[in-house]
Amino acid sequence: MAEALEADFVVVGAGSAGCVLAARLSEDPAVKVVLLEAGGEDRNLWIHVPLGFGKTFADPRVNWCYETEPDPGAAGRRIFWPRGKVLGGSSSINGMVYIRGQHEDFDLWRQMGNAGWSAADVLPYFRRAEHQTRIRDEYHGQDGPLAVSDVAEGHPLCEGFIAACVEAGHPRNDDFNGARQDGVGYHQTTTRRGRRCSTAVGYLRPAMKRPNLQVITRAHTERVLFEGRRAVGVAFRQDGVARQVRARREVVLSGGAIGSPQILMLSGIGPAAHLAEMGVPVVHDLPGVGSDLQDHYSAAIKLKCALPITVNDVMQSSVRKVRTGLEYLLFRKGALTVITAEVALFARTRPELATPDVKFSIATFSADRPQDGLHPWSGFTLLVYQLRPESRGEIRLKSPRAEDAPAMRPNYLATETDRRTIVAGLQMGRSLLASPHMQRFITAEYLPGPEVRDEAGLLEHARRTGGTVFHPTSTCRMGSDPRAVVDAELRVHGVEGLRVVDASVMPTVISGNTNAATIMIAEKASDLLRARAPLAAAA
Ligand SMILES: Cc1cc2nc3c(=O)[nH]c(=O)nc-3n(C[C@H](O)[C@H](O)[C@H](O)COP(=O)(O)OP(=O)(O)OC[C@H]3O[C@@H](n4cnc5c(N)ncnc54)[C@H](O)[C@@H]3O)c2cc1C
């Protein structure tokens, strides 16, 4: 018989948010915390080496390797949706780009009725999380668990791109996470001395020494247990054995934008008609669960490079691979320190916009699909995505069994604005690549190819070859309207003792990569759960 488990707080999912929560909640020795994770420990070596991103990208030992339903917006294709299934969750397999979003994103959350989530309210939590290695100013923190450092070294393609953007009139920006996001510059990264800083590394590992924190891996949560309308624990399966853990105070779902709505629906909280169709007894009819899914859909221009300076070239040569390995081991430099995309431009497709609506980034490698390996020739990629898409999709159950992945319907490029923006982005990207600063590197445009010129052709290219940049959010959206799932304190509407804390609660997807904002949400949630006064908003 497995031991009876009980804790004050039961946190489900040890991802970007769950590790932060478990670490912060267990700071109080009087509070017992159990953290359940479906995946295993983060022992895989490739998790910790930045370029190892390519190795974990489609490895089912650490990754859920989801696929969407065939999506009309993506020419009827299923889109590969990696998600971390390991301690650290997606922060253990992500691209390590550190971007917070625009101040206006959070002010919009506040304007939508979510008290406590304005830019000024959330800044102290971004700062509390951060251990920034370069910048000392009012936007950054130095004492947090999450290492944020600059890319290890510049690259000729990145320098060329920066010069092309500056020539086109874009400002140089050495801190996308400071006063403003506009402009071109190098990303900051969640790495420390050439190694990935996931939330498992930054937050959870140090906290695991505490006797009041119990981390249970390979524990697949199947549903929340209720007494009446109060959540009192969860049922999970570990190595085929059904187990339960009781929560004296609260259950917190941090299963991510796919996992959390799936667990809610399996537990009887969701659109009543859909639950009835799936044979799940309804605890509370909450139509917004799994609805309002947002994601960043990207389109790429892939280039053949004139010089053997790309990651593709390193991977083609045994001699260079050995040299790269030694360079990394000895100096923490070279191709193994490369993150997904090192340089970015935040820009407007229309001058009348108040803030940037597209992000461009340069990846110093190219592939048809990353999961199939890199091209065997020198190549690099210019990627563009719309920062605030209007299209909304949904997550729905496919069966009442927890082991079956739910249906993911992103509904990409469903609105005229979204279609126009991705096409305008591709056009802008091409004009930047036409600069002599980039032309000296380019022998040919591999995709979409020079024959694709008009808007219809570019849209077709986006539909046929585009993909996610892995930022699904808003499937348990915060708010007070009838479709909202959690309130501004992240409590699930209509029941007691249950919160959701992860990327799924974002009222709208932020204008950029989603890891930093998810960690901020968990930092703030830990104060809400401990009933502590919010950190003072920035002056
Ligand atoms: C390949 C990839 C690249 C990315 N690149 C970047 C980037 O460069 N920069 C950036 O800012 N963002 C990036 N992101 C996005 C970012 O990492 C995510 O937005 C963020 O990690 C989401 O955090 P979360 O806590 O919501 O979910 P996750 O971190 O995904 O955590 C959810 C956890 O819950 C667990 N779980 C789910 N269901 C269950 C269940 N039933 N029982 C038990 N456990 C369960 C999962 O295994 C997982 O560990 C990337 C994501 C991916 C996948």
The ligand as an SDF file (V2000), in Angstrom:
LIG
                    3D

 53 58  0  0  0  0  0  0  0  0999 V2000
   10.1790   24.2190  -27.5490 C   0  0  0  0  0  0  0  0  0  0  0  0
    9.7860   25.4470  -26.7770 C   0  0  0  0  0  0  0  0  0  0  0  0
   10.5280   26.6280  -26.9340 C   0  0  0  0  0  0  0  0  0  0  0  0
   10.1690   27.7630  -26.2210 C   0  0  0  0  0  0  0  0  0  0  0  0
   11.0050   28.8580  -26.2500 N   0  0  0  0  0  0  0  0  0  0  0  0
   10.7760   29.8840  -25.4000 C   0  0  0  0  0  0  0  0  0  0  0  0
   11.7410   30.9130  -25.2440 C   0  0  0  0  0  0  0  0  0  0  0  0
   12.8200   30.9020  -25.8390 O   0  0  0  0  0  0  0  0  0  0  0  0
   11.4570   31.9270  -24.3680 N   0  0  0  0  0  0  0  0  0  0  0  0
   10.2830   31.9840  -23.6820 C   0  0  0  0  0  0  0  0  0  0  0  0
   10.0580   32.9470  -22.9500 O   0  0  0  0  0  0  0  0  0  0  0  0
    9.3540   31.0090  -23.8140 N   0  0  0  0  0  0  0  0  0  0  0  0
    9.5990   29.9490  -24.6240 C   0  0  0  0  0  0  0  0  0  0  0  0
    8.7050   28.9160  -24.6880 N   0  0  0  0  0  0  0  0  0  0  0  0
    7.4490   29.0300  -23.9350 C   0  0  0  0  0  0  0  0  0  0  0  0
    7.6230   28.8880  -22.4300 C   0  0  0  0  0  0  0  0  0  0  0  0
    8.6360   27.9470  -22.1230 O   0  0  0  0  0  0  0  0  0  0  0  0
    6.2690   28.4900  -21.8360 C   0  0  0  0  0  0  0  0  0  0  0  0
    5.3360   29.5150  -22.0850 O   0  0  0  0  0  0  0  0  0  0  0  0
    6.3290   28.2670  -20.3250 C   0  0  0  0  0  0  0  0  0  0  0  0
    7.3260   27.3410  -20.0040 O   0  0  0  0  0  0  0  0  0  0  0  0
    4.9670   27.7850  -19.8440 C   0  0  0  0  0  0  0  0  0  0  0  0
    5.0390   27.4970  -18.4700 O   0  0  0  0  0  0  0  0  0  0  0  0
    3.8580   26.7130  -17.7380 P   0  0  0  0  0  0  0  0  0  0  0  0
    4.2360   26.6480  -16.3160 O   0  0  0  0  0  0  0  0  0  0  0  0
    2.5780   27.3390  -18.1300 O   0  0  0  0  0  0  0  0  0  0  0  0
    3.8540   25.2730  -18.4160 O   0  0  0  0  0  0  0  0  0  0  0  0
    5.0020   24.1820  -18.4880 P   0  0  0  0  0  0  0  0  0  0  0  0
    6.3330   24.7790  -18.2220 O   0  0  0  0  0  0  0  0  0  0  0  0
    4.8130   23.4660  -19.7820 O   0  0  0  0  0  0  0  0  0  0  0  0
    4.6960   23.2230  -17.2640 O   0  0  0  0  0  0  0  0  0  0  0  0
    3.6190   22.3580  -17.1570 C   0  0  0  0  0  0  0  0  0  0  0  0
    4.0830   21.1440  -16.3560 C   0  0  0  0  0  0  0  0  0  0  0  0
    2.9650   20.4090  -15.9500 O   0  0  0  0  0  0  0  0  0  0  0  0
    3.2060   19.0430  -16.1840 C   0  0  0  0  0  0  0  0  0  0  0  0
    1.9060   18.4050  -16.3710 N   0  0  0  0  0  0  0  0  0  0  0  0
    1.0120   18.6320  -17.3520 C   0  0  0  0  0  0  0  0  0  0  0  0
   -0.0640   17.8460  -17.1920 N   0  0  0  0  0  0  0  0  0  0  0  0
    0.1530   17.1170  -16.0660 C   0  0  0  0  0  0  0  0  0  0  0  0
   -0.5970   16.1340  -15.3800 C   0  0  0  0  0  0  0  0  0  0  0  0
   -1.7820   15.7290  -15.8110 N   0  0  0  0  0  0  0  0  0  0  0  0
   -0.0620   15.5980  -14.2570 N   0  0  0  0  0  0  0  0  0  0  0  0
    1.1410   16.0000  -13.7940 C   0  0  0  0  0  0  0  0  0  0  0  0
    1.9050   16.9150  -14.4240 N   0  0  0  0  0  0  0  0  0  0  0  0
    1.4020   17.4820  -15.5430 C   0  0  0  0  0  0  0  0  0  0  0  0
    4.0770   19.0210  -17.4230 C   0  0  0  0  0  0  0  0  0  0  0  0
    4.7620   17.8150  -17.5790 O   0  0  0  0  0  0  0  0  0  0  0  0
    4.9750   20.2140  -17.1780 C   0  0  0  0  0  0  0  0  0  0  0  0
    6.1190   19.8800  -16.4430 O   0  0  0  0  0  0  0  0  0  0  0  0
    9.0250   27.7540  -25.3810 C   0  0  0  0  0  0  0  0  0  0  0  0
    8.2880   26.5700  -25.2250 C   0  0  0  0  0  0  0  0  0  0  0  0
    8.6700   25.4300  -25.8950 C   0  0  0  0  0  0  0  0  0  0  0  0
    7.8800   24.1610  -25.6850 C   0  0  0  0  0  0  0  0  0  0  0  0
  1  2  1  0
  2  3  1  0
  2 52  2  0
  3  4  2  0
  4  5  1  0
  4 50  1  0
  5  6  2  0
  6  7  1  0
  6 13  1  0
  7  8  2  0
  7  9  1  0
  9 10  1  0
 10 11  2  0
 10 12  1  0
 12 13  2  0
 13 14  1  0
 14 15  1  0
 14 50  1  0
 15 16  1  0
 16 17  1  0
 16 18  1  0
 18 19  1  0
 18 20  1  0
 20 21  1  0
 20 22  1  0
 22 23  1  0
 23 24  1  0
 24 25  2  0
 24 26  1  0
 24 27  1  0
 27 28  1  0
 28 29  2  0
 28 30  1  0
 28 31  1  0
 31 32  1  0
 32 33  1  0
 33 34  1  0
 33 48  1  0
 34 35  1  0
 35 36  1  0
 35 46  1  0
 36 37  1  0
 36 45  1  0
 37 38  2  0
 38 39  1  0
 39 40  1  0
 39 45  2  0
 40 41  1  0
 40 42  2  0
 42 43  1  0
 43 44  2  0
 44 45  1  0
 46 47  1  0
 46 48  1  0
 48 49  1  0
 50 51  2  0
 51 52  1  0
 52 53  1  0
M  END
$$$$
